[in-house]
Amino acid sequence: MTKKTFYITTAIDYVNAPAHAGHAFEKTLADALARWHRLQGEKVWFLTGTDENAQKNVQAAKEKGIPTKEFVDQNSKMFIELCEKLNISQSRFIRTTEKEHMKKSQEIFKKAYENGDIYKGKYEGYYCIGCEGFKTERDLVDGKCPEHNKVPEWMSESAYFFKLSKYKNKIIDFAQEYIVPEKRKNEIISRLKSEELKDLSVTRTNIEWGIPCPIDKGHKIYVWMDALINYISGAEGFWPADVHVIGKGINWFHSVIWPGILFSINESMPKKLLVHGYLNFGGSKISKSLGNVIDPIKLVETYGSDSVRYSLLRCSVFEDSDYSEEILIERHNSELANKLGNLISRVSTLIEKYGLEKTKIKELNSAPLQKSVEKHFQNYEVDKALNEIFGFIDQCNEFIQDKKPWETKDTKVLYELANAIKDFTILLYPFIPETAEKIAKTFNFEISLKSLDTPLKVSKITKSEILFKKIE
């Protein structure tokens, strides 16, 4: 029987500056989804990477006084390191300066041209280098790009245009089932219905960096067209994507421009677009351009990957969330150390002392939790799934306090606790994989769906190491 496949992507990151907590959030969110689908026995392809053909990279390289290629090579390594430090289980890390990607971008551009959807014209309008995007008056707030708090520059140049307007009705219909959550879908559909959808400038002139246009050597392919194509050039046979995971700031590119390109070249369509909220620090979006960056690599080096992963995945998927080092410490101490770590330590210590006796599970039945977590993952509500698991951990802590096995020496109560630990640990694996593996080793079970459906075997269990030391 052929394994069911699951193809998930993150946005690819600009390398003009180091990674921040927002990048870490998106990668960890996608990783939790990828790990969940692997637990279901699916063959998962998980793509992430870096967007290296942007003009902002050229600017940043000039400021550093080094060649652009050297600059992007250096900086892409920081994003690869972020994935390693955060224990991200990507199948492929794509760089858009790779020859295969450049070739695929040119092929797709040429196909759209041959299908009559690309024509030559003149572009005049506002351009935000931070977004690498063209802006209408409607997009600006007090004359500035709201994402980057900068005045965009006026541009007038010869360009090739993509007939995006031709696909307006098809894009509206497609958006109905494509975009999650409802709020982000409604924003896009409302804008499409209320505004004229203009054709998109898809080339730039007078620039040296970027992918050469296959139909005119004097032009380079517009970075957003090439960036979106990474989802196909890095798919390695897994296209179409089951879900693209992106931040709300690039919703339009993925909800409108990307489907338009795919319709033009008669390509299969991705199934879902998961649009997550931002992480905020002091009320403002965390971003490189606003200079309020929290370095996730330093966080991992200080507090460990699972504490960082956990603190990020407790943030709302669909809404904006506050995030800071203080929030990480609070979640580490009160939830990971006090609730989870303390429970594992107490139960393993008592089992080492008194042993286990198999019994029927009466009070700590995880079946409702399993159903609930599965439903939340299907709806991409990863934060709610984690909340439910910790609700069950609270239940286990109340159970041990109520039953007092250190007084009663009741080995059946200890078995019920150990079995509950097995079940919630398997469900926790997509969130904090390193810790889950340590717990599985202590209690002698395998992290798999089969183990979830099988009662814990009675075995010799010794006291667990301290999983999470309190941060003072």
Disulfide bonds with the S-S distance in Angstrom:
none
